[in-house]
Amino acid sequence: MMEPLCFDHPDPQRAEKEAILRSLDAAEFKALYVVTRKAASMARQNGDMDRLYALTRGLKTLQRISGERGFVLAVRRPSP
């Protein structure tokens, strides 16, 4: 199972983590986004703000790098 992407602030390993992200293929990258988004949603529901902040930094990094790579990350919400 893939671990969600978190970044501490400041994160001394940020450059290394971003290099790994850039080496992932699009399917792996998108799967990491979905896992991280689900973890952030759970952290929000549980009121775990410290974890949520770290996950949000991960999500923003994924969105920025996906833009650099030329694809959009989007999660479709289920129909009611």
C-alpha contacts under 8 A as a table, 3 or more apart, distances in Angstrom:
res1	aa1	res2	aa2	distance
2	M	32	L	6.91
2	M	35	V	7.15
3	E	32	L	7.66
3	E	35	V	7.17
3	E	36	T	7.63
4	P	32	L	6.43
4	P	33	Y	7.76
4	P	35	V	5.47
4	P	36	T	4.21
4	P	37	R	7.93
4	P	39	A	6.65
4	P	55	L	7.42
5	L	32	L	7.20
5	L	33	Y	7.96
5	L	36	T	5.71
5	L	55	L	6.23
5	L	58	G	5.08
5	L	59	L	7.36
6	C	36	T	7.99
6	C	54	A	4.84
6	C	55	L	4.64
6	C	56	T	7.58
6	C	57	R	6.64
6	C	58	G	4.84
7	F	10	P	7.77
7	F	11	D	5.98
7	F	14	R	7.20
7	F	54	A	4.96
7	F	55	L	6.77
7	F	57	R	5.81
7	F	58	G	5.68
8	D	11	D	4.78
8	D	54	A	5.63
9	H	54	A	7.68
11	D	14	R	5.38
12	P	15	A	7.71
13	Q	16	E	5.43
13	Q	17	K	6.20
14	R	17	K	5.10
14	R	18	E	6.05
15	A	18	E	5.17
15	A	19	A	6.19
16	E	19	A	5.12
16	E	20	I	6.42
17	K	20	I	5.17
17	K	21	L	6.28
18	E	21	L	4.90
18	E	22	R	6.22
19	A	22	R	5.19
19	A	23	S	6.51
20	I	23	S	5.16
20	I	24	L	6.65
21	L	24	L	5.42
21	L	29	F	7.06
21	L	62	L	7.91
21	L	65	I	7.92
22	R	65	I	7.23
24	L	28	E	5.94
24	L	29	F	5.78
25	D	28	E	5.48
25	D	29	F	6.11
26	A	29	F	4.99
26	A	30	K	6.07
27	A	30	K	5.21
27	A	31	A	6.14
28	E	31	A	5.04
28	E	32	L	6.18
29	F	32	L	5.18
29	F	33	Y	6.39
29	F	62	L	7.94
30	K	33	Y	4.96
30	K	34	V	6.35
30	K	73	L	6.85
31	A	34	V	5.12
31	A	35	V	6.26
32	L	35	V	5.15
32	L	36	T	6.04
33	Y	36	T	5.14
33	Y	37	R	5.99
33	Y	59	L	6.74
33	Y	62	L	6.75
33	Y	73	L	7.57
34	V	37	R	5.11
34	V	38	K	6.18
34	V	75	V	7.45
35	V	38	K	5.25
35	V	39	A	6.26
36	T	39	A	5.09
36	T	40	A	6.14
36	T	55	L	6.56
36	T	58	G	7.44
36	T	59	L	6.78
37	R	40	A	5.05
37	R	41	S	6.19
37	R	55	L	7.78
37	R	59	L	7.00
38	K	41	S	5.06
38	K	42	M	6.29
39	A	42	M	5.11
39	A	43	A	6.13
39	A	55	L	7.46
40	A	43	A	5.01
40	A	44	R	6.11
40	A	51	R	7.65
40	A	52	L	5.41
40	A	55	L	5.71
40	A	56	T	6.90
41	S	44	R	5.13
41	S	45	Q	6.23
42	M	45	Q	5.05
42	M	46	N	6.11
43	A	46	N	5.09
43	A	47	G	6.02
43	A	48	D	4.99
43	A	49	M	6.93
43	A	51	R	6.36
43	A	52	L	5.43
44	R	47	G	5.07
44	R	48	D	6.14
44	R	49	M	6.80
44	R	52	L	6.21
45	Q	48	D	7.81
48	D	51	R	5.63
48	D	52	L	6.15
49	M	52	L	4.81
49	M	53	Y	6.04
50	D	53	Y	5.32
50	D	54	A	6.53
51	R	54	A	5.19
51	R	55	L	6.14
52	L	55	L	5.06
52	L	56	T	5.93
53	Y	56	T	5.03
53	Y	57	R	6.28
54	A	57	R	5.25
54	A	58	G	6.44
55	L	58	G	4.87
55	L	59	L	6.19
56	T	59	L	4.95
56	T	60	K	6.14
57	R	60	K	5.19
57	R	61	T	6.17
58	G	61	T	5.12
58	G	62	L	6.21
59	L	62	L	5.05
59	L	63	Q	6.18
60	K	63	Q	5.06
60	K	64	R	6.13
61	T	64	R	5.09
61	T	65	I	6.14
62	L	65	I	5.24
62	L	66	S	5.98
63	Q	66	S	5.13
63	Q	67	G	6.23
63	Q	72	V	7.52
63	Q	73	L	6.56
64	R	67	G	5.19
64	R	68	E	6.42
65	I	68	E	4.92
65	I	69	R	6.19
66	S	69	R	4.93
66	S	70	G	6.08
66	S	71	F	5.43
66	S	72	V	6.25
66	S	73	L	7.00
67	G	70	G	4.99
67	G	71	F	5.76
67	G	72	V	6.46
68	E	71	F	7.91
